[in-house]
Amino acid sequence: MERGQKEPVQVVCPRCRHTEIIYLPVPDLPRCPECDVQMLIEELLDEGKSY
Ligand SMILES: [Zn+2]
């Protein structure tokens, strides 16, 4: 029985574009191992852009 289903999202470093997959919810976004800056959430599912 599964509970607390986690949602995978991609995060990207704004400086070096390094990406990682994390699983929401998380208390804090991870920091880039290269730059030590906080990474940003990048949309994984990019469907439905019909504009
Ligand atoms: Zn970086």
mmCIF file of the protein (N, C-alpha, C, O) and its ligand, coordinates in Angstrom:
data_MODEL
# 
_entry.id   MODEL 
# 
loop_
_entity.id 
_entity.type 
_entity.pdbx_number_of_molecules 
1 polymer     1 
2 non-polymer 1 
# 
_entity_poly.entity_id                      1 
_entity_poly.type                           'polypeptide(L)' 
_entity_poly.nstd_linkage                   no 
_entity_poly.nstd_monomer                   no 
_entity_poly.pdbx_seq_one_letter_code       MERGQKEPVQVVCPRCRHTEIIYLPVPDLPRCPECDVQMLIEELLDEGKSY 
_entity_poly.pdbx_seq_one_letter_code_can   MERGQKEPVQVVCPRCRHTEIIYLPVPDLPRCPECDVQMLIEELLDEGKSY 
_entity_poly.pdbx_strand_id                 A 
# 
loop_
_entity_poly_seq.entity_id 
_entity_poly_seq.num 
_entity_poly_seq.mon_id 
_entity_poly_seq.hetero 
1 1  MET n 
1 2  GLU n 
1 3  ARG n 
1 4  GLY n 
1 5  GLN n 
1 6  LYS n 
1 7  GLU n 
1 8  PRO n 
1 9  VAL n 
1 10 GLN n 
1 11 VAL n 
1 12 VAL n 
1 13 CYS n 
1 14 PRO n 
1 15 ARG n 
1 16 CYS n 
1 17 ARG n 
1 18 HIS n 
1 19 THR n 
1 20 GLU n 
1 21 ILE n 
1 22 ILE n 
1 23 TYR n 
1 24 LEU n 
1 25 PRO n 
1 26 VAL n 
1 27 PRO n 
1 28 ASP n 
1 29 LEU n 
1 30 PRO n 
1 31 ARG n 
1 32 CYS n 
1 33 PRO n 
1 34 GLU n 
1 35 CYS n 
1 36 ASP n 
1 37 VAL n 
1 38 GLN n 
1 39 MET n 
1 40 LEU n 
1 41 ILE n 
1 42 GLU n 
1 43 GLU n 
1 44 LEU n 
1 45 LEU n 
1 46 ASP n 
1 47 GLU n 
1 48 GLY n 
1 49 LYS n 
1 50 SER n 
1 51 TYR n 
# 
loop_
_struct_asym.id 
_struct_asym.entity_id 
A 1 
B 2 
# 
loop_
_chem_comp.id 
_chem_comp.type 
_chem_comp.mon_nstd_flag 
ARG 'L-peptide linking' y 
ASP 'L-peptide linking' y 
CYS 'L-peptide linking' y 
GLN 'L-peptide linking' y 
GLU 'L-peptide linking' y 
GLY 'peptide linking'   y 
HIS 'L-peptide linking' y 
ILE 'L-peptide linking' y 
LEU 'L-peptide linking' y 
LYS 'L-peptide linking' y 
MET 'L-peptide linking' y 
PRO 'L-peptide linking' y 
SER 'L-peptide linking' y 
THR 'L-peptide linking' y 
TYR 'L-peptide linking' y 
VAL 'L-peptide linking' y 
ZN  non-polymer         . 
# 
_pdbx_entity_nonpoly.entity_id   2 
_pdbx_entity_nonpoly.name        ? 
_pdbx_entity_nonpoly.comp_id     ZN 
# 
_pdbx_nonpoly_scheme.asym_id         B 
_pdbx_nonpoly_scheme.entity_id       2 
_pdbx_nonpoly_scheme.mon_id          ZN 
_pdbx_nonpoly_scheme.ndb_seq_num     1 
_pdbx_nonpoly_scheme.pdb_seq_num     101 
_pdbx_nonpoly_scheme.auth_seq_num    101 
_pdbx_nonpoly_scheme.pdb_mon_id      ZN 
_pdbx_nonpoly_scheme.auth_mon_id     ZN 
_pdbx_nonpoly_scheme.pdb_strand_id   A 
_pdbx_nonpoly_scheme.pdb_ins_code    . 
# 
loop_
_atom_site.group_PDB 
_atom_site.id 
_atom_site.type_symbol 
_atom_site.label_atom_id 
_atom_site.label_alt_id 
_atom_site.label_comp_id 
_atom_site.label_asym_id 
_atom_site.label_entity_id 
_atom_site.label_seq_id 
_atom_site.pdbx_PDB_ins_code 
_atom_site.Cartn_x 
_atom_site.Cartn_y 
_atom_site.Cartn_z 
_atom_site.occupancy 
_atom_site.B_iso_or_equiv 
_atom_site.pdbx_formal_charge 
_atom_site.auth_seq_id 
_atom_site.auth_comp_id 
_atom_site.auth_asym_id 
_atom_site.auth_atom_id 
_atom_site.pdbx_PDB_model_num 
ATOM   1   N  N  . MET A 1 1  ? 0.856  -1.193 0.000   1.00 0.00 ? 1   MET A N  1 
ATOM   2   C  CA . MET A 1 1  ? 0.000  0.000  0.000   1.00 0.00 ? 1   MET A CA 1 
ATOM   3   C  C  . MET A 1 1  ? 0.894  1.247  0.000   1.00 0.00 ? 1   MET A C  1 
ATOM   4   O  O  . MET A 1 1  ? 1.753  1.404  0.868   1.00 0.00 ? 1   MET A O  1 
ATOM   5   N  N  . GLU A 1 2  ? 0.685  2.112  -0.963  1.00 0.00 ? 2   GLU A N  1 
ATOM   6   C  CA . GLU A 1 2  ? 1.527  3.292  -1.054  1.00 0.00 ? 2   GLU A CA 1 
ATOM   7   C  C  . GLU A 1 2  ? 0.803  4.509  -0.512  1.00 0.00 ? 2   GLU A C  1 
ATOM   8   O  O  . GLU A 1 2  ? -0.374 4.743  -0.787  1.00 0.00 ? 2   GLU A O  1 
ATOM   9   N  N  . ARG A 1 3  ? 1.530  5.253  0.246   1.00 0.00 ? 3   ARG A N  1 
ATOM   10  C  CA . ARG A 1 3  ? 0.981  6.532  0.673   1.00 0.00 ? 3   ARG A CA 1 
ATOM   11  C  C  . ARG A 1 3  ? 2.100  7.561  0.635   1.00 0.00 ? 3   ARG A C  1 
ATOM   12  O  O  . ARG A 1 3  ? 3.285  7.229  0.682   1.00 0.00 ? 3   ARG A O  1 
ATOM   13  N  N  . GLY A 1 4  ? 1.691  8.811  0.550   1.00 0.00 ? 4   GLY A N  1 
ATOM   14  C  CA . GLY A 1 4  ? 2.692  9.857  0.410   1.00 0.00 ? 4   GLY A CA 1 
ATOM   15  C  C  . GLY A 1 4  ? 3.416  9.744  -0.915  1.00 0.00 ? 4   GLY A C  1 
ATOM   16  O  O  . GLY A 1 4  ? 4.645  9.789  -0.975  1.00 0.00 ? 4   GLY A O  1 
ATOM   17  N  N  . GLN A 1 5  ? 2.645  9.597  -1.966  1.00 0.00 ? 5   GLN A N  1 
ATOM   18  C  CA . GLN A 1 5  ? 3.244  9.447  -3.286  1.00 0.00 ? 5   GLN A CA 1 
ATOM   19  C  C  . GLN A 1 5  ? 4.083  10.669 -3.644  1.00 0.00 ? 5   GLN A C  1 
ATOM   20  O  O  . GLN A 1 5  ? 3.657  11.810 -3.462  1.00 0.00 ? 5   GLN A O  1 
ATOM   21  N  N  . LYS A 1 6  ? 5.262  10.411 -4.146  1.00 0.00 ? 6   LYS A N  1 
ATOM   22  C  CA . LYS A 1 6  ? 6.174  11.513 -4.436  1.00 0.00 ? 6   LYS A CA 1 
ATOM   23  C  C  . LYS A 1 6  ? 6.182  11.824 -5.920  1.00 0.00 ? 6   LYS A C  1 
ATOM   24  O  O  . LYS A 1 6  ? 6.026  10.955 -6.778  1.00 0.00 ? 6   LYS A O  1 
ATOM   25  N  N  . GLU A 1 7  ? 6.372  13.109 -6.176  1.00 0.00 ? 7   GLU A N  1 
ATOM   26  C  CA . GLU A 1 7  ? 6.346  13.558 -7.558  1.00 0.00 ? 7   GLU A CA 1 
ATOM   27  C  C  . GLU A 1 7  ? 7.749  13.949 -8.008  1.00 0.00 ? 7   GLU A C  1 
ATOM   28  O  O  . GLU A 1 7  ? 8.362  14.842 -7.423  1.00 0.00 ? 7   GLU A O  1 
ATOM   29  N  N  . PRO A 1 8  ? 8.264  13.283 -9.046  1.00 0.00 ? 8   PRO A N  1 
ATOM   30  C  CA . PRO A 1 8  ? 9.600  13.642 -9.510  1.00 0.00 ? 8   PRO A CA 1 
ATOM   31  C  C  . PRO A 1 8  ? 9.576  14.933 -10.320 1.00 0.00 ? 8   PRO A C  1 
ATOM   32  O  O  . PRO A 1 8  ? 8.726  15.124 -11.189 1.00 0.00 ? 8   PRO A O  1 
ATOM   33  N  N  . VAL A 1 9  ? 10.514 15.801 -10.020 1.00 0.00 ? 9   VAL A N  1 
ATOM   34  C  CA . VAL A 1 9  ? 10.674 17.022 -10.807 1.00 0.00 ? 9   VAL A CA 1 
ATOM   35  C  C  . VAL A 1 9  ? 12.156 17.196 -11.108 1.00 0.00 ? 9   VAL A C  1 
ATOM   36  O  O  . VAL A 1 9  ? 13.022 16.675 -10.405 1.00 0.00 ? 9   VAL A O  1 
ATOM   37  N  N  . GLN A 1 10 ? 12.415 17.932 -12.156 1.00 0.00 ? 10  GLN A N  1 
ATOM   38  C  CA . GLN A 1 10 ? 13.799 18.209 -12.512 1.00 0.00 ? 10  GLN A CA 1 
ATOM   39  C  C  . GLN A 1 10 ? 14.190 19.579 -11.977 1.00 0.00 ? 10  GLN A C  1 
ATOM   40  O  O  . GLN A 1 10 ? 13.445 20.548 -12.116 1.00 0.00 ? 10  GLN A O  1 
ATOM   41  N  N  . VAL A 1 11 ? 15.344 19.645 -11.376 1.00 0.00 ? 11  VAL A N  1 
ATOM   42  C  CA . VAL A 1 11 ? 15.873 20.932 -10.942 1.00 0.00 ? 11  VAL A CA 1 
ATOM   43  C  C  . VAL A 1 11 ? 17.133 21.227 -11.743 1.00 0.00 ? 11  VAL A C  1 
ATOM   44  O  O  . VAL A 1 11 ? 17.865 20.326 -12.152 1.00 0.00 ? 11  VAL A O  1 
ATOM   45  N  N  . VAL A 1 12 ? 17.360 22.517 -11.953 1.00 0.00 ? 12  VAL A N  1 
ATOM   46  C  CA . VAL A 1 12 ? 18.498 22.921 -12.774 1.00 0.00 ? 12  VAL A CA 1 
ATOM   47  C  C  . VAL A 1 12 ? 19.260 24.029 -12.066 1.00 0.00 ? 12  VAL A C  1 
ATOM   48  O  O  . VAL A 1 12 ? 18.674 24.894 -11.415 1.00 0.00 ? 12  VAL A O  1 
ATOM   49  N  N  . CYS A 1 13 ? 20.565 23.983 -12.205 1.00 0.00 ? 13  CYS A N  1 
ATOM   50  C  CA . CYS A 1 13 ? 21.398 25.040 -11.658 1.00 0.00 ? 13  CYS A CA 1 
ATOM   51  C  C  . CYS A 1 13 ? 21.346 26.232 -12.600 1.00 0.00 ? 13  CYS A C  1 
ATOM   52  O  O  . CYS A 1 13 ? 21.578 26.081 -13.800 1.00 0.00 ? 13  CYS A O  1 
ATOM   53  N  N  . PRO A 1 14 ? 21.043 27.424 -12.071 1.00 0.00 ? 14  PRO A N  1 
ATOM   54  C  CA . PRO A 1 14 ? 20.946 28.600 -12.945 1.00 0.00 ? 14  PRO A CA 1 
ATOM   55  C  C  . PRO A 1 14 ? 22.300 29.044 -13.469 1.00 0.00 ? 14  PRO A C  1 
ATOM   56  O  O  . PRO A 1 14 ? 22.381 29.833 -14.410 1.00 0.00 ? 14  PRO A O  1 
ATOM   57  N  N  . ARG A 1 15 ? 23.349 28.542 -12.866 1.00 0.00 ? 15  ARG A N  1 
ATOM   58  C  CA . ARG A 1 15 ? 24.677 29.007 -13.263 1.00 0.00 ? 15  ARG A CA 1 
ATOM   59  C  C  . ARG A 1 15 ? 25.332 28.095 -14.287 1.00 0.00 ? 15  ARG A C  1 
ATOM   60  O  O  . ARG A 1 15 ? 25.826 28.562 -15.314 1.00 0.00 ? 15  ARG A O  1 
ATOM   61  N  N  . CYS A 1 16 ? 25.340 26.775 -14.009 1.00 0.00 ? 16  CYS A N  1 
ATOM   62  C  CA . CYS A 1 16 ? 26.066 25.864 -14.897 1.00 0.00 ? 16  CYS A CA 1 
ATOM   63  C  C  . CYS A 1 16 ? 25.139 24.910 -15.646 1.00 0.00 ? 16  CYS A C  1 
ATOM   64  O  O  . CYS A 1 16 ? 25.592 24.097 -16.452 1.00 0.00 ? 16  CYS A O  1 
ATOM   65  N  N  . ARG A 1 17 ? 23.836 25.017 -15.373 1.00 0.00 ? 17  ARG A N  1 
ATOM   66  C  CA . ARG A 1 17 ? 22.829 24.192 -16.062 1.00 0.00 ? 17  ARG A CA 1 
ATOM   67  C  C  . ARG A 1 17 ? 22.912 22.725 -15.677 1.00 0.00 ? 17  ARG A C  1 
ATOM   68  O  O  . ARG A 1 17 ? 22.367 21.875 -16.382 1.00 0.00 ? 17  ARG A O  1 
ATOM   69  N  N  . HIS A 1 18 ? 23.564 22.418 -14.602 1.00 0.00 ? 18  HIS A N  1 
ATOM   70  C  CA . HIS A 1 18 ? 23.563 21.052 -14.096 1.00 0.00 ? 18  HIS A CA 1 
ATOM   71  C  C  . HIS A 1 18 ? 22.150 20.697 -13.629 1.00 0.00 ? 18  HIS A C  1 
ATOM   72  O  O  . HIS A 1 18 ? 21.498 21.496 -12.957 1.00 0.00 ? 18  HIS A O  1 
ATOM   73  N  N  . THR A 1 19 ? 21.683 19.507 -13.981 1.00 0.00 ? 19  THR A N  1 
ATOM   74  C  CA . THR A 1 19 ? 20.321 19.120 -13.623 1.00 0.00 ? 19  THR A CA 1 
ATOM   75  C  C  . THR A 1 19 ? 20.321 17.890 -12.733 1.00 0.00 ? 19  THR A C  1 
ATOM   76  O  O  . THR A 1 19 ? 21.211 17.042 -12.804 1.00 0.00 ? 19  THR A O  1 
ATOM   77  N  N  . GLU A 1 20 ? 19.309 17.820 -11.905 1.00 0.00 ? 20  GLU A N  1 
ATOM   78  C  CA . GLU A 1 20 ? 19.099 16.643 -11.063 1.00 0.00 ? 20  GLU A CA 1 
ATOM   79  C  C  . GLU A 1 20 ? 17.608 16.375 -10.972 1.00 0.00 ? 20  GLU A C  1 
ATOM   80  O  O  . GLU A 1 20 ? 16.786 17.267 -11.185 1.00 0.00 ? 20  GLU A O  1 
ATOM   81  N  N  . ILE A 1 21 ? 17.269 15.121 -10.651 1.00 0.00 ? 21  ILE A N  1 
ATOM   82  C  CA . ILE A 1 21 ? 15.881 14.763 -10.393 1.00 0.00 ? 21  ILE A CA 1 
ATOM   83  C  C  . ILE A 1 21 ? 15.680 14.669 -8.895  1.00 0.00 ? 21  ILE A C  1 
ATOM   84  O  O  . ILE A 1 21 ? 16.428 13.987 -8.194  1.00 0.00 ? 21  ILE A O  1 
ATOM   85  N  N  . ILE A 1 22 ? 14.658 15.363 -8.411  1.00 0.00 ? 22  ILE A N  1 
ATOM   86  C  CA . ILE A 1 22 ? 14.313 15.259 -6.999  1.00 0.00 ? 22  ILE A CA 1 
ATOM   87  C  C  . ILE A 1 22 ? 12.856 14.836 -6.895  1.00 0.00 ? 22  ILE A C  1 
ATOM   88  O  O  . ILE A 1 22 ? 12.119 14.849 -7.881  1.00 0.00 ? 22  ILE A O  1 
ATOM   89  N  N  . TYR A 1 23 ? 12.458 14.466 -5.701  1.00 0.00 ? 23  TYR A N  1 
ATOM   90  C  CA . TYR A 1 23 ? 11.100 13.993 -5.500  1.00 0.00 ? 23  TYR A CA 1 
ATOM   91  C  C  . TYR A 1 23 ? 10.396 14.863 -4.477  1.00 0.00 ? 23  TYR A C  1 
ATOM   92  O  O  . TYR A 1 23 ? 10.772 14.917 -3.306  1.00 0.00 ? 23  TYR A O  1 
ATOM   93  N  N  . LEU A 1 24 ? 9.360  15.546 -4.956  1.00 0.00 ? 24  LEU A N  1 
ATOM   94  C  CA . LEU A 1 24 ? 8.575  16.411 -4.070  1.00 0.00 ? 24  LEU A CA 1 
ATOM   95  C  C  . LEU A 1 24 ? 7.694  15.570 -3.169  1.00 0.00 ? 24  LEU A C  1 
ATOM   96  O  O  . LEU A 1 24 ? 7.354  14.449 -3.546  1.00 0.00 ? 24  LEU A O  1 
ATOM   97  N  N  . PRO A 1 25 ? 7.308  16.052 -1.999  1.00 0.00 ? 25  PRO A N  1 
ATOM   98  C  CA . PRO A 1 25 ? 7.775  17.342 -1.469  1.00 0.00 ? 25  PRO A CA 1 
ATOM   99  C  C  . PRO A 1 25 ? 9.123  17.232 -0.793  1.00 0.00 ? 25  PRO A C  1 
ATOM   100 O  O  . PRO A 1 25 ? 9.450  16.209 -0.192  1.00 0.00 ? 25  PRO A O  1 
ATOM   101 N  N  . VAL A 1 26 ? 9.899  18.287 -0.895  1.00 0.00 ? 26  VAL A N  1 
ATOM   102 C  CA . VAL A 1 26 ? 11.179 18.363 -0.194  1.00 0.00 ? 26  VAL A CA 1 
ATOM   103 C  C  . VAL A 1 26 ? 11.182 19.630 0.653   1.00 0.00 ? 26  VAL A C  1 
ATOM   104 O  O  . VAL A 1 26 ? 10.566 20.625 0.272   1.00 0.00 ? 26  VAL A O  1 
ATOM   105 N  N  . PRO A 1 27 ? 11.857 19.608 1.782   1.00 0.00 ? 27  PRO A N  1 
ATOM   106 C  CA . PRO A 1 27 ? 11.891 20.804 2.630   1.00 0.00 ? 27  PRO A CA 1 
ATOM   107 C  C  . PRO A 1 27 ? 12.667 21.939 1.988   1.00 0.00 ? 27  PRO A C  1 
ATOM   108 O  O  . PRO A 1 27 ? 12.333 23.108 2.182   1.00 0.00 ? 27  PRO A O  1 
ATOM   109 N  N  . ASP A 1 28 ? 13.695 21.608 1.230   1.00 0.00 ? 28  ASP A N  1 
ATOM   110 C  CA . ASP A 1 28 ? 14.496 22.636 0.575   1.00 0.00 ? 28  ASP A CA 1 
ATOM   111 C  C  . ASP A 1 28 ? 14.988 22.109 -0.760  1.00 0.00 ? 28  ASP A C  1 
ATOM   112 O  O  . ASP A 1 28 ? 15.236 20.914 -0.921  1.00 0.00 ? 28  ASP A O  1 
ATOM   113 N  N  . LEU A 1 29 ? 15.123 23.008 -1.703  1.00 0.00 ? 29  LEU A N  1 
ATOM   114 C  CA . LEU A 1 29 ? 15.714 22.617 -2.973  1.00 0.00 ? 29  LEU A CA 1 
ATOM   115 C  C  . LEU A 1 29 ? 17.204 22.365 -2.761  1.00 0.00 ? 29  LEU A C  1 
ATOM   116 O  O  . LEU A 1 29 ? 17.854 23.036 -1.960  1.00 0.00 ? 29  LEU A O  1 
ATOM   117 N  N  . PRO A 1 30 ? 17.732 21.385 -3.495  1.00 0.00 ? 30  PRO A N  1 
ATOM   118 C  CA . PRO A 1 30 ? 19.155 21.063 -3.324  1.00 0.00 ? 30  PRO A CA 1 
ATOM   119 C  C  . PRO A 1 30 ? 20.044 22.167 -3.889  1.00 0.00 ? 30  PRO A C  1 
ATOM   120 O  O  . PRO A 1 30 ? 19.602 23.016 -4.662  1.00 0.00 ? 30  PRO A O  1 
ATOM   121 N  N  . ARG A 1 31 ? 21.293 22.129 -3.484  1.00 0.00 ? 31  ARG A N  1 
ATOM   122 C  CA . ARG A 1 31 ? 22.273 23.063 -4.023  1.00 0.00 ? 31  ARG A CA 1 
ATOM   123 C  C  . ARG A 1 31 ? 23.130 22.358 -5.056  1.00 0.00 ? 31  ARG A C  1 
ATOM   124 O  O  . ARG A 1 31 ? 23.406 21.163 -4.958  1.00 0.00 ? 31  ARG A O  1 
ATOM   125 N  N  . CYS A 1 32 ? 23.537 23.119 -6.031  1.00 0.00 ? 32  CYS A N  1 
ATOM   126 C  CA . CYS A 1 32 ? 24.396 22.572 -7.065  1.00 0.00 ? 32  CYS A CA 1 
ATOM   127 C  C  . CYS A 1 32 ? 25.718 22.139 -6.455  1.00 0.00 ? 32  CYS A C  1 
ATOM   128 O  O  . CYS A 1 32 ? 26.348 22.920 -5.741  1.00 0.00 ? 32  CYS A O  1 
ATOM   129 N  N  . PRO A 1 33 ? 26.154 20.908 -6.720  1.00 0.00 ? 33  PRO A N  1 
ATOM   130 C  CA . PRO A 1 33 ? 27.423 20.434 -6.164  1.00 0.00 ? 33  PRO A CA 1 
ATOM   131 C  C  . PRO A 1 33 ? 28.626 21.169 -6.736  1.00 0.00 ? 33  PRO A C  1 
ATOM   132 O  O  . PRO A 1 33 ? 29.707 21.164 -6.147  1.00 0.00 ? 33  PRO A O  1 
ATOM   133 N  N  . GLU A 1 34 ? 28.431 21.794 -7.876  1.00 0.00 ? 34  GLU A N  1 
ATOM   134 C  CA . GLU A 1 34 ? 29.545 22.504 -8.518  1.00 0.00 ? 34  GLU A CA 1 
ATOM   135 C  C  . GLU A 1 34 ? 29.660 23.940 -8.008  1.00 0.00 ? 34  GLU A C  1 
ATOM   136 O  O  . GLU A 1 34 ? 30.744 24.417 -7.671  1.00 0.00 ? 34  GLU A O  1 
ATOM   137 N  N  . CYS A 1 35 ? 28.505 24.615 -7.964  1.00 0.00 ? 35  CYS A N  1 
ATOM   138 C  CA . CYS A 1 35 ? 28.517 26.061 -7.715  1.00 0.00 ? 35  CYS A CA 1 
ATOM   139 C  C  . CYS A 1 35 ? 28.068 26.422 -6.305  1.00 0.00 ? 35  CYS A C  1 
ATOM   140 O  O  . CYS A 1 35 ? 28.305 27.542 -5.852  1.00 0.00 ? 35  CYS A O  1 
ATOM   141 N  N  . ASP A 1 36 ? 27.426 25.493 -5.606  1.00 0.00 ? 36  ASP A N  1 
ATOM   142 C  CA . ASP A 1 36 ? 26.884 25.764 -4.281  1.00 0.00 ? 36  ASP A CA 1 
ATOM   143 C  C  . ASP A 1 36 ? 25.874 26.894 -4.310  1.00 0.00 ? 36  ASP A C  1 
ATOM   144 O  O  . ASP A 1 36 ? 25.836 27.731 -3.408  1.00 0.00 ? 36  ASP A O  1 
ATOM   145 N  N  . VAL A 1 37 ? 25.061 26.911 -5.348  1.00 0.00 ? 37  VAL A N  1 
ATOM   146 C  CA . VAL A 1 37 ? 23.932 27.828 -5.409  1.00 0.00 ? 37  VAL A CA 1 
ATOM   147 C  C  . VAL A 1 37 ? 22.655 26.998 -5.431  1.00 0.00 ? 37  VAL A C  1 
ATOM   148 O  O  . VAL A 1 37 ? 22.665 25.843 -5.856  1.00 0.00 ? 37  VAL A O  1 
ATOM   149 N  N  . GLN A 1 38 ? 21.562 27.588 -4.973  1.00 0.00 ? 38  GLN A N  1 
ATOM   150 C  CA . GLN A 1 38 ? 20.315 26.839 -4.919  1.00 0.00 ? 38  GLN A CA 1 
ATOM   151 C  C  . GLN A 1 38 ? 19.776 26.610 -6.323  1.00 0.00 ? 38  GLN A C  1 
ATOM   152 O  O  . GLN A 1 38 ? 19.749 27.512 -7.160  1.00 0.00 ? 38  GLN A O  1 
ATOM   153 N  N  . MET A 1 39 ? 19.351 25.377 -6.551  1.00 0.00 ? 39  MET A N  1 
ATOM   154 C  CA . MET A 1 39 ? 18.869 25.018 -7.870  1.00 0.00 ? 39  MET A CA 1 
ATOM   155 C  C  . MET A 1 39 ? 17.399 25.367 -8.006  1.00 0.00 ? 39  MET A C  1 
ATOM   156 O  O  . MET A 1 39 ? 16.694 25.529 -7.010  1.00 0.00 ? 39  MET A O  1 
ATOM   157 N  N  . LEU A 1 40 ? 16.942 25.481 -9.247  1.00 0.00 ? 40  LEU A N  1 
ATOM   158 C  CA . LEU A 1 40 ? 15.581 25.896 -9.538  1.00 0.00 ? 40  LEU A CA 1 
ATOM   159 C  C  . LEU A 1 40 ? 14.802 24.742 -10.135 1.00 0.00 ? 40  LEU A C  1 
ATOM   160 O  O  . LEU A 1 40 ? 15.364 23.879 -10.809 1.00 0.00 ? 40  LEU A O  1 
ATOM   161 N  N  . ILE A 1 41 ? 13.506 24.735 -9.882  1.00 0.00 ? 41  ILE A N  1 
ATOM   162 C  CA . ILE A 1 41 ? 12.655 23.704 -10.469 1.00 0.00 ? 41  ILE A CA 1 
ATOM   163 C  C  . ILE A 1 41 ? 12.436 23.998 -11.946 1.00 0.00 ? 41  ILE A C  1 
ATOM   164 O  O  . ILE A 1 41 ? 12.081 25.108 -12.342 1.00 0.00 ? 41  ILE A O  1 
ATOM   165 N  N  . GLU A 1 42 ? 12.659 22.968 -12.736 1.00 0.00 ? 42  GLU A N  1 
ATOM   166 C  CA . GLU A 1 42 ? 12.425 23.067 -14.166 1.00 0.00 ? 42  GLU A CA 1 
ATOM   167 C  C  . GLU A 1 42 ? 11.299 22.096 -14.504 1.00 0.00 ? 42  GLU A C  1 
ATOM   168 O  O  . GLU A 1 42 ? 11.285 20.962 -14.025 1.00 0.00 ? 42  GLU A O  1 
ATOM   169 N  N  . GLU A 1 43 ? 10.371 22.536 -15.318 1.00 0.00 ? 43  GLU A N  1 
ATOM   170 C  CA . GLU A 1 43 ? 9.219  21.688 -15.599 1.00 0.00 ? 43  GLU A CA 1 
ATOM   171 C  C  . GLU A 1 43 ? 9.631  20.431 -16.348 1.00 0.00 ? 43  GLU A C  1 
ATOM   172 O  O  . GLU A 1 43 ? 10.357 20.477 -17.340 1.00 0.00 ? 43  GLU A O  1 
ATOM   173 N  N  . LEU A 1 44 ? 9.142  19.307 -15.837 1.00 0.00 ? 44  LEU A N  1 
ATOM   174 C  CA . LEU A 1 44 ? 9.437  18.044 -16.487 1.00 0.00 ? 44  LEU A CA 1 
ATOM   175 C  C  . LEU A 1 44 ? 8.451  17.756 -17.603 1.00 0.00 ? 44  LEU A C  1 
ATOM   176 O  O  . LEU A 1 44 ? 8.824  17.454 -18.736 1.00 0.00 ? 44  LEU A O  1 
ATOM   177 N  N  . LEU A 1 45 ? 7.195  17.859 -17.247 1.00 0.00 ? 45  LEU A N  1 
ATOM   178 C  CA . LEU A 1 45 ? 6.158  17.570 -18.234 1.00 0.00 ? 45  LEU A CA 1 
ATOM   179 C  C  . LEU A 1 45 ? 5.794  18.851 -18.964 1.00 0.00 ? 45  LEU A C  1 
ATOM   180 O  O  . LEU A 1 45 ? 5.145  19.738 -18.410 1.00 0.00 ? 45  LEU A O  1 
ATOM   181 N  N  . ASP A 1 46 ? 6.212  18.929 -20.185 1.00 0.00 ? 46  ASP A N  1 
ATOM   182 C  CA . ASP A 1 46 ? 6.039  20.160 -20.945 1.00 0.00 ? 46  ASP A CA 1 
ATOM   183 C  C  . ASP A 1 46 ? 5.028  19.956 -22.069 1.00 0.00 ? 46  ASP A C  1 
ATOM   184 O  O  . ASP A 1 46 ? 5.212  20.423 -23.193 1.00 0.00 ? 46  ASP A O  1 
ATOM   185 N  N  . GLU A 1 47 ? 3.959  19.247 -21.729 1.00 0.00 ? 47  GLU A N  1 
ATOM   186 C  CA . GLU A 1 47 ? 2.950  18.984 -22.742 1.00 0.00 ? 47  GLU A CA 1 
ATOM   187 C  C  . GLU A 1 47 ? 1.863  20.036 -22.689 1.00 0.00 ? 47  GLU A C  1 
ATOM   188 O  O  . GLU A 1 47 ? 1.712  20.745 -21.694 1.00 0.00 ? 47  GLU A O  1 
ATOM   189 N  N  . GLY A 1 48 ? 1.121  20.129 -23.752 1.00 0.00 ? 48  GLY A N  1 
ATOM   190 C  CA . GLY A 1 48 ? -0.031 20.994 -23.743 1.00 0.00 ? 48  GLY A CA 1 
ATOM   191 C  C  . GLY A 1 48 ? 0.255  22.439 -24.070 1.00 0.00 ? 48  GLY A C  1 
ATOM   192 O  O  . GLY A 1 48 ? -0.583 23.316 -23.861 1.00 0.00 ? 48  GLY A O  1 
ATOM   193 N  N  . LYS A 1 49 ? 1.453  22.681 -24.588 1.00 0.00 ? 49  LYS A N  1 
ATOM   194 C  CA . LYS A 1 49 ? 1.750  24.035 -25.031 1.00 0.00 ? 49  LYS A CA 1 
ATOM   195 C  C  . LYS A 1 49 ? 1.286  24.211 -26.463 1.00 0.00 ? 49  LYS A C  1 
ATOM   196 O  O  . LYS A 1 49 ? 2.012  23.907 -27.409 1.00 0.00 ? 49  LYS A O  1 
ATOM   197 N  N  . SER A 1 50 ? 0.088  24.696 -26.608 1.00 0.00 ? 50  SER A N  1 
ATOM   198 C  CA . SER A 1 50 ? -0.467 24.810 -27.947 1.00 0.00 ? 50  SER A CA 1 
ATOM   199 C  C  . SER A 1 50 ? -0.625 26.249 -28.371 1.00 0.00 ? 50  SER A C  1 
ATOM   200 O  O  . SER A 1 50 ? -1.269 26.530 -29.382 1.00 0.00 ? 50  SER A O  1 
ATOM   201 N  N  . TYR A 1 51 ? -0.048 27.168 -27.618 1.00 0.00 ? 51  TYR A N  1 
ATOM   202 C  CA . TYR A 1 51 ? -0.172 28.579 -27.987 1.00 0.00 ? 51  TYR A CA 1 
ATOM   203 C  C  . TYR A 1 51 ? 0.870  28.961 -29.038 1.00 0.00 ? 51  TYR A C  1 
ATOM   204 O  O  . TYR A 1 51 ? 0.918  30.113 -29.470 1.00 0.00 ? 51  TYR A O  1 
HETATM 205 ZN ZN . ZN  B 2 .  ? 25.985 24.800 -10.922 1.00 0.00 2 101 ZN  A ZN 1 
# 
